[in-house]
Amino acid sequence: MADRIDQLLSDYFSGKIDMQIKLRKMELQTPLVHDENIGGGRAQNKHIRPVDDKMIREDEDTVLHELYKLNDQQKSITDILATFDIELVRMVNLRYDRRRKKNEWQHIALIFNADESTCRRKMRKFKKEFGNKFWKFS
């Protein structure tokens, strides 16, 4: 369970979910087949509605729906983090943000003027409480 919590927090603080949603929408905008009707006759029932086609592709895409579920999880993580102390959330952010260099416990302890073991203890307590709230909430 701790690995799932670590992965959730890492994805949340790194912004991975938002990036995946934007990337998938860009993939859906790219047309797969473009028929120019070379050498053919008139096209009788040809419709050109790019906005409607884009909306239909996004509505029917199963990958995008899975990402939206992750986005809902992200919103519930935001709500749960609002219940914790700001300093503790900042410590968790420093630990799990993949965009930055992976912060070691010594560095985090120096930032918060605390002992390394104290920071680790706070993190274990946070993960336990977070896990209980998250699986009740979602």
Secondary structure, DSSP 8 states (H G I E B T S, - for coil): -HHHHHHHHHHHHHTHHHHHHHHHHHHHHS-S-----TT----SS----HHHHHHHHHHH-HHHHHHHHHHHHHHHHHHHHTTS-HHHHHHHHHHH-SSS----HHHHHHHHTS-HHHHHHHHHHHHHHHHHHHHHH-
